[in-house]
Structures are given as C-alpha cells and as structure tokens.
Amino acid sequence: MKILAIETSCDETSVAIVEVSGSRRQPTFHVYEHVVASQVQMHAKFGGVVPNLAKREHQRLLVPLTLRALKKAGMYERLKLKTQNAKVQLKTQNLLQTIFEREPELLSEFKKKIFPLDILDIDAIAVTNGPGLAPALWVGVNFARALALVWNKPVIPMNHMKGHLYAAFIPEAVHNLASFQFPRIQFPVIALLVSGGHTELVLMKKFGSYAIIGETLDDAAGEAFDKVARMMKLGYPGGPAIAAEARKFQDLKIKSLNIKLPRPMINSKDYNFSFSGLKTAVLYALRDMPKRTRMTSIVPAMAKEFQDAVVDVLVSKTMRAAKEYGAKTIAVGGGVSANHLLRERLSQEVKKQLPNSKLFLPHVSLAGDNALMIAIAAVLDGKKKAPNTIGAEANLRLDN
C-alpha cells in the first residue's frame, strides 16, 4: 500500500510518500520522499505563530512540495494528461471551486499543476485533521480532499497527537529512499506528549486505545518555554533558545544566583500539569532583580532553573504514571521531546526505576511536526473515509 501524507497543523508544511508492506502491527515502511518546510523564521519576528500567515504559506507550498515528492518517488514521470470529456472536467472543476472556497491561491495552483494529471498510483491520502490552528488545518484538509477527488482515492484523517506518539517508534533519522521496520510494541504504553500546544500523559493498552490520564490545565510546556523566552528576549522558538542559554550557565561556570522556581503540581495526586504559575514566577523574579544583574548572569541562571523545573515535573509525573499502570513501554513525542535535558533525565530514570521497561524517544529531526509520522499513524490506526465526510477539528482530542 502506498500513502501520500500531508501535515499542516501549525507552522510546518510537510509531505511524505511511503509504501508499507508486511504485517499490520509490525509493518515495514519504505520512504520515497519526506520533506518539511519550516516557517519558523517568518514567525520569529512576531514571537509566535500567526495563524493567517501560516495559512498563506501552506497554500503557497503544498503544490510544489507535492510535485517534488512525486518526482522523487518516480511517480510524476508516469503521470499522463487526463482524457476526461469536457462535461466531466467541468463538474470536477466546479467541485474543486467549492472545496477551495477559502483558499483561492491554492485553487489556482491546483488547477494549473495538479488537476491536469491522470490518476496517481497510490492507495490513500493521509492528512492531519486536528488538533492545531484551524486556518492551517483547513488548508491541508482541503488539499487532501481535492487530491482524493481528482485521483479517486480515499482519505485517512489523522489526529496530530497520534502522529507524535508513533514518531517515537521510528528507529532512526529516516532519509529518503530508506526502509525501516516498525518495532513490536509491548503494552501497556505510557506516552508523554509535549508539543507546542499540548502536554498530556496517555495510557495506551492496545493499538487504537488511548486514554488521556493527565493534561495541562493552562499553558502547555512548549507554550511556557516560548513565553519565558520572550520575557528574557531570547527569541522564538523558546525551547531551543532557553536550552542554549541554560548550557551557557554550565559551560561558563556562572556563579549561582540562588534562583529557585516552583515545580507546579509535582506532588499532586493526579497526572495533570500547570505551567502558568511557573511562567509568572519567572516574571516576578526578573522584575525584582536589579537591572545590572538582569543584564549579566541572570538570564543563563534563570533559563537553567526554568528548564530544570519543567523537566522535573514532566519526568516525575511520567515515571509515577508508568509505575502505577505497569507500563512496559514509555514513549515520548512532540517538539519538546527534542530537549536534551528531558531526554537525558528520562533515560536515567527509566533505567533506574523501571529497568524492565523500554523507553522510546523520537529522533530529534522527527520531534517536530512532519508528514512521515502522519503516514505511519495512518497505517497503524487510520480509517479510510470518503473525502466529503472529513473536516478540520482544531480541538480534536486523542481520546475521541
């Protein structure tokens, strides 16, 4: 089975073409092409993602990225011009006009470069339909619906967070034209999912069974990193910026300023998170520091303490949940999973506290949003649907 996958939930436009073979629960994937176009530099000057700018970039990039993927997969050369009669072509073009009612730029490019091509040799089109930014999601969903219409293929709508969960099991940095076998998963699984807008602990007892046992009550960890980085004028995205500043504290052997931040909800009996108060504590600490101090060693020291606080909470709750539910597998996914300290601490604690359990971490290159994870999730836990039955769901939950 060949799948073309699309990801546009936030500020990465990504397309992948993969072929899958073997058993359903331990398939082998062959990656024909996987490309990710980041919008980080464009949004950095605003200190965060601007939804309408993200939507515009997705419209601009989807057609060229898809054509590039088809060419790299050797499929484009085999495509021919349509031989439909004029009446059928007119009907299809009218349907495309309806699908792309909110994306006129994408409609124009689609009609010029995709519509004339004959039916593609793939079996399904997978697309992220939520959660995420609604304007960005709709671009990807409508593009998938249009492809499905002109190529007469089913669509597999996929929850973005499932993609992050399954990305943890990709065994390495996967290059184009590479193949890999999905590992055998031992259940139950406890998954810590920490992306820009989500922080949640998920219990997975089998494929297709997801229960959110804990989630953030306010800011997600990724949001807190961004907001604290903005306070300290470190730039966007905040996670890498704070991590780099924290390394300065250690590398330069800066003398401690005795900064101590709270570890919110670390001792609560549930598995929920709250990072808003931690963000506020940073704000007050910065405000109360003398300006001269603030301009010298306070930023690296604050970055280190803030990162330590976030990681302490994430690791503590993940380990407690893994022990309570008897997890044989611990998986971590989402953009924050690229954080070196989080990866290091979880590796240490799993080895020490749960030596018979296995920890899966995504390769750093696959921690962010990408279409490869959507393709894999679609194979392992997706359902084919008619294109006119799907839509974007900005607040889609993993346990729906």
C-alpha positions as CSV (number, residue, x, y, z in Angstrom):
1,M,0.0,0.0,0.0
2,K,1.3,3.5,-0.9
3,I,0.3,6.5,1.1
4,L,0.7,10.2,0.4
5,A,0.6,12.1,3.7
6,I,0.1,15.8,4.4
7,E,0.8,17.8,7.6
8,T,-0.2,21.5,8.0
9,S,-1.4,21.7,11.6
10,C,0.8,24.7,12.6
11,D,3.9,26.2,11.0
12,E,5.4,23.3,9.1
13,T,4.3,22.3,5.7
14,S,5.2,18.6,5.1
15,V,4.5,16.0,2.5
16,A,5.6,12.3,2.6
17,I,5.1,9.4,0.2
18,V,5.6,5.9,1.8
19,E,5.0,2.3,0.9
20,V,4.1,-0.2,3.5
21,S,4.4,-4.0,3.5
22,G,4.4,-6.8,6.0
23,S,2.2,-7.4,9.0
24,R,-0.3,-4.9,10.1
25,R,1.2,-4.3,13.6
26,Q,4.9,-4.6,12.7
27,P,5.0,-3.3,9.1
28,T,7.9,-2.3,7.0
29,F,7.9,1.2,5.6
30,H,9.8,2.4,2.6
31,V,10.1,6.2,2.4
32,Y,10.1,7.5,-1.1
33,E,10.2,11.1,-0.1
34,H,9.7,13.2,3.1
35,V,10.0,16.9,3.0
36,V,9.4,19.5,5.7
37,A,9.3,23.3,5.0
38,S,9.5,25.3,8.2
39,Q,8.0,28.7,8.7
40,V,9.9,29.5,11.9
41,Q,12.0,32.4,10.5
42,M,8.8,34.1,9.2
43,H,7.0,33.9,12.5
44,A,10.1,34.6,14.7
45,K,9.7,38.4,14.3
46,F,6.2,38.1,15.8
47,G,7.3,36.0,18.7
48,G,5.0,33.2,17.8
49,V,2.9,31.7,15.1
50,V,0.5,34.0,13.2
51,P,-2.4,31.7,12.0
52,N,-3.2,33.6,8.8
53,L,0.4,33.9,7.8
54,A,0.8,30.2,8.4
55,K,-2.3,29.5,6.2
56,R,-0.9,31.6,3.4
57,E,2.4,29.8,3.4
58,H,0.7,26.4,3.4
59,Q,-1.2,27.5,0.3
60,R,2.0,28.6,-1.4
61,L,4.0,25.4,-0.5
62,L,1.6,22.5,-0.8
63,V,1.6,22.1,-4.6
64,P,5.3,22.5,-5.2
65,L,6.2,20.1,-2.3
66,T,3.7,17.5,-3.6
67,L,5.1,17.7,-7.1
68,R,8.6,17.4,-5.7
69,A,7.6,14.3,-3.7
70,L,6.0,12.7,-6.8
71,K,9.1,13.4,-8.9
72,K,11.5,12.0,-6.2
73,A,9.2,8.9,-5.9
74,G,9.4,8.4,-9.6
75,M,5.7,8.8,-10.0
76,Y,5.4,12.1,-11.7
77,E,7.0,10.8,-14.9
78,R,4.4,8.1,-15.2
79,L,1.5,10.5,-15.0
80,K,-0.3,11.5,-18.2
81,L,-2.8,14.2,-19.0
82,K,-6.4,13.4,-18.3
83,T,-8.6,12.1,-21.1
84,Q,-11.9,13.0,-19.4
85,N,-14.6,14.6,-21.6
86,A,-15.4,18.3,-21.2
87,K,-18.6,17.7,-19.2
88,V,-16.8,15.6,-16.5
89,Q,-13.9,18.0,-16.3
90,L,-16.3,20.9,-15.8
91,K,-18.2,19.1,-13.0
92,T,-14.9,18.3,-11.3
93,Q,-13.7,21.9,-11.6
94,N,-16.9,23.1,-10.0
95,L,-16.4,20.7,-7.1
96,L,-12.8,22.0,-6.7
97,Q,-14.1,25.5,-6.6
98,T,-16.4,24.5,-3.7
99,I,-13.6,22.7,-1.8
100,F,-11.2,25.6,-2.1
101,E,-13.7,28.3,-1.4
102,R,-11.4,29.7,1.4
103,E,-8.1,29.0,-0.4
104,P,-8.2,30.8,-3.8
105,E,-4.5,30.9,-4.2
106,L,-4.2,27.1,-3.7
107,L,-7.2,26.6,-6.1
108,S,-5.3,28.4,-8.8
109,E,-2.1,26.4,-8.4
110,F,-4.0,23.1,-8.1
111,K,-6.0,23.7,-11.3
112,K,-2.8,24.5,-13.2
113,K,-0.4,21.9,-12.0
114,I,-2.4,19.0,-10.3
115,F,-5.8,18.8,-11.9
116,P,-4.5,18.1,-15.5
117,L,-2.6,15.0,-14.3
118,D,-4.0,11.5,-14.5
119,I,-4.9,9.2,-11.6
120,L,-1.9,8.6,-9.3
121,D,-0.6,5.2,-8.3
122,I,-1.2,5.5,-4.6
123,D,-3.8,3.8,-2.4
124,A,-4.8,6.6,0.1
125,I,-4.2,10.1,1.2
126,A,-3.5,10.7,4.9
127,V,-3.9,14.2,6.4
128,T,-3.8,15.8,9.8
129,N,-7.3,17.0,10.6
130,G,-6.6,18.2,14.2
131,P,-5.7,19.4,16.7
132,G,-4.0,22.5,15.6
133,L,-4.6,26.0,14.2
134,A,-7.9,26.0,12.3
135,P,-6.8,28.1,9.3
136,A,-3.7,26.0,8.8
137,L,-5.5,22.7,9.3
138,W,-8.2,23.5,6.7
139,V,-5.6,24.1,4.0
140,G,-4.2,20.6,4.4
141,V,-7.6,19.0,4.7
142,N,-9.0,20.7,1.7
143,F,-5.9,19.9,-0.3
144,A,-6.3,16.2,0.6
145,R,-10.0,16.3,-0.3
146,A,-9.1,17.8,-3.7
147,L,-6.4,15.2,-4.4
148,A,-8.8,12.5,-3.4
149,L,-11.5,13.9,-5.7
150,V,-9.3,14.1,-8.9
151,W,-7.5,10.9,-8.2
152,N,-10.5,8.9,-6.9
153,K,-8.8,7.9,-3.7
154,P,-9.9,7.6,0.0
155,V,-8.7,10.0,2.7
156,I,-7.4,8.9,6.1
157,P,-7.9,11.8,8.6
158,M,-5.4,11.6,11.3
159,N,-5.1,13.0,14.8
160,H,-1.9,15.0,15.0
161,M,-1.1,13.8,18.5
162,K,-1.2,10.1,17.4
163,G,1.4,11.1,14.9
164,H,3.7,12.4,17.6
165,L,3.1,9.3,19.6
166,Y,4.0,6.9,16.8
167,A,7.0,9.1,15.8
168,A,8.7,7.9,19.0
169,F,8.9,4.4,17.5
170,I,10.7,5.4,14.2
171,P,14.1,3.8,14.9
172,E,16.4,6.4,13.5
173,A,16.7,9.5,11.4
174,V,14.9,8.3,8.3
175,H,16.3,9.5,5.0
176,N,14.5,9.5,1.6
177,L,14.6,6.1,-0.2
178,A,15.3,4.4,3.2
179,S,13.3,1.5,4.7
180,F,12.7,0.6,8.3
181,Q,10.6,-1.9,10.2
182,F,8.2,-0.6,12.9
183,P,9.2,-2.2,16.3
184,R,7.0,-4.6,18.2
185,I,5.3,-2.6,21.0
186,Q,4.8,-4.1,24.4
187,F,1.6,-2.9,26.1
188,P,0.6,-1.1,28.2
189,V,2.3,2.1,27.0
190,I,2.5,5.4,28.8
191,A,3.2,8.2,26.4
192,L,4.3,11.7,27.4
193,L,3.2,14.1,24.5
194,V,4.7,17.5,24.8
195,S,4.2,19.6,21.7
196,G,3.7,23.4,21.4
197,G,0.1,23.5,22.5
198,H,-0.3,20.2,24.3
199,T,1.2,18.5,27.4
200,E,-0.5,15.2,28.2
201,L,0.0,11.7,29.6
202,V,-1.7,9.0,27.6
203,L,-2.3,5.4,28.6
204,M,-2.4,3.1,25.5
205,K,-3.5,-0.5,26.3
206,K,-3.5,-1.6,22.6
207,F,-3.5,-0.1,19.2
208,G,-6.4,2.2,18.8
209,S,-7.0,2.6,22.6
210,Y,-6.0,5.9,24.0
211,A,-6.9,7.4,27.4
212,I,-5.6,10.8,28.5
213,I,-4.8,10.3,32.2
214,G,-3.3,13.8,32.7
215,E,-3.1,17.0,30.8
216,T,-2.2,20.7,31.2
217,L,-4.8,22.9,33.0
218,D,-3.4,26.0,31.4
219,D,-0.2,26.6,29.5
220,A,1.5,23.6,27.8
221,A,5.2,23.1,28.4
222,G,6.0,24.3,24.9
223,E,4.0,27.5,25.4
224,A,5.7,28.2,28.7
225,F,9.1,27.9,27.0
226,D,8.0,30.4,24.3
227,K,6.6,32.9,26.8
228,V,9.5,32.7,29.2
229,A,12.0,33.1,26.3
230,R,10.0,36.2,25.2
231,M,10.3,37.7,28.7
232,M,14.1,37.2,28.6
233,K,14.3,38.4,24.9
234,L,15.8,35.2,23.7
235,G,13.8,34.9,20.6
236,Y,11.5,32.3,19.1
237,P,11.1,29.3,19.3
238,G,11.6,29.4,23.0
239,G,12.6,25.8,23.7
240,P,15.9,25.7,21.8
241,A,16.7,29.3,22.9
242,I,16.3,28.5,26.6
243,A,18.2,25.3,26.3
244,A,21.1,27.1,24.7
245,E,21.1,29.8,27.4
246,A,21.0,27.1,30.1
247,R,24.1,25.5,28.6
248,K,25.9,28.8,29.0
249,F,25.2,28.7,32.7
250,Q,27.1,25.4,32.9
251,D,29.7,26.0,30.2
252,L,30.7,29.4,31.6
253,K,30.5,28.2,35.2
254,I,28.4,31.2,36.1
255,K,28.1,31.6,39.9
256,S,24.7,30.6,41.2
257,L,22.3,33.5,42.0
258,N,20.3,31.3,44.2
259,I,17.2,31.3,42.0
260,K,14.6,28.8,43.0
261,L,11.4,28.4,41.0
262,P,8.4,26.2,41.9
263,R,7.7,22.8,40.5
264,P,4.0,23.2,39.9
265,M,1.7,20.2,40.8
266,I,4.7,17.9,41.1
267,N,3.2,16.4,44.2
268,S,-0.4,16.4,43.2
269,K,-2.2,13.0,43.3
270,D,-3.3,13.3,39.7
271,Y,-1.3,13.5,36.5
272,N,-2.3,16.9,35.4
273,F,0.1,19.8,34.7
274,S,0.1,23.5,35.1
275,F,2.9,25.8,33.9
276,S,1.2,29.2,34.0
277,G,2.3,29.8,37.6
278,L,5.9,28.9,36.8
279,K,5.8,31.4,34.0
280,T,4.5,34.1,36.4
281,A,7.2,33.2,38.9
282,V,9.9,33.9,36.3
283,L,8.2,37.2,35.5
284,Y,8.3,38.3,39.2
285,A,11.9,37.1,39.7
286,L,13.1,39.0,36.7
287,R,11.2,42.1,37.8
288,D,12.7,42.0,41.3
289,M,16.3,41.6,40.1
290,P,18.5,44.8,39.8
291,K,18.8,45.8,36.2
292,R,22.6,45.4,36.2
293,T,22.3,41.8,37.4
294,R,19.5,41.2,34.9
295,M,21.7,42.2,32.0
296,T,24.6,39.9,33.0
297,S,24.3,36.4,34.6
298,I,20.6,36.3,35.5
299,V,19.4,35.1,32.0
300,P,21.5,31.9,31.9
301,A,20.8,31.2,35.5
302,M,17.0,31.7,35.1
303,A,17.0,29.7,31.9
304,K,18.7,26.8,33.6
305,E,16.3,26.9,36.6
306,F,13.2,27.2,34.4
307,Q,14.3,24.3,32.3
308,D,15.1,22.2,35.3
309,A,11.7,23.0,36.8
310,V,9.8,21.9,33.7
311,V,11.8,18.8,33.2
312,D,11.5,17.8,36.9
313,V,7.7,17.9,36.7
314,L,7.5,16.1,33.3
315,V,9.8,13.3,34.4
316,S,8.3,12.9,37.9
317,K,4.7,12.5,36.6
318,T,5.7,10.3,33.7
319,M,7.6,7.9,36.0
320,R,4.8,7.8,38.6
321,A,2.2,7.0,35.9
322,A,4.4,4.4,34.3
323,K,4.8,2.6,37.7
324,E,1.1,2.9,38.6
325,Y,-0.1,1.5,35.3
326,G,2.6,-1.1,34.9
327,A,3.9,0.3,31.7
328,K,6.2,-2.0,29.7
329,T,6.8,0.8,27.2
330,I,7.3,4.6,27.8
331,A,7.1,6.8,24.7
332,V,7.8,10.5,24.3
333,G,6.7,12.7,21.4
334,G,6.2,16.3,20.4
335,G,8.5,19.2,19.8
336,V,9.7,19.5,23.5
337,S,10.9,15.9,23.3
338,A,13.9,17.2,21.4
339,N,15.0,18.9,24.7
340,H,18.4,17.3,25.6
341,L,17.8,17.5,29.4
342,L,14.4,15.9,29.2
343,R,15.8,13.0,27.1
344,E,18.7,12.5,29.4
345,R,16.7,12.6,32.6
346,L,14.0,10.2,31.3
347,S,16.7,7.8,30.1
348,Q,18.3,7.8,33.5
349,E,15.1,7.4,35.5
350,V,13.7,4.6,33.3
351,K,16.9,2.7,33.6
352,K,17.0,3.2,37.4
353,Q,13.3,2.8,38.3
354,L,11.9,0.6,35.6
355,P,14.8,-1.4,34.2
356,N,12.4,-3.9,32.5
357,S,10.5,-1.3,30.6
358,K,11.7,0.2,27.3
359,L,11.9,3.9,26.6
360,F,11.3,5.2,23.0
361,L,12.3,8.7,22.0
362,P,11.9,10.2,18.5
363,H,14.9,11.2,16.6
364,V,15.4,14.9,17.1
365,S,14.7,15.5,13.4
366,L,11.3,13.9,13.8
367,A,10.3,15.5,17.1
368,G,8.6,18.4,15.4
369,D,5.6,18.3,13.0
370,N,6.1,16.2,10.0
371,A,4.1,14.1,7.4
372,L,6.1,10.9,7.9
373,M,4.6,10.5,11.4
374,I,1.1,11.1,9.9
375,A,1.7,8.4,7.3
376,I,2.8,5.9,9.9
377,A,-0.1,6.7,12.3
378,A,-2.5,6.3,9.3
379,V,-1.2,2.8,8.6
380,L,-1.3,1.7,12.3
381,D,-4.5,3.3,13.4
382,G,-6.3,5.0,10.5
383,K,-9.6,4.5,8.8
384,K,-10.3,5.3,5.1
385,K,-13.1,7.8,4.6
386,A,-14.8,9.5,1.7
387,P,-13.3,12.9,1.1
388,N,-16.5,14.8,1.5
389,T,-17.0,13.4,5.0
390,I,-13.9,15.0,6.7
391,G,-13.1,18.4,8.0
392,A,-10.6,20.2,10.3
393,E,-11.1,19.9,14.1
394,A,-8.9,22.4,15.8
395,N,-9.7,21.0,19.3
396,L,-9.6,17.3,18.4
397,R,-8.7,15.1,21.4
398,L,-6.7,12.0,21.3
399,D,-9.3,10.0,23.3
400,N,-12.2,10.8,21.0
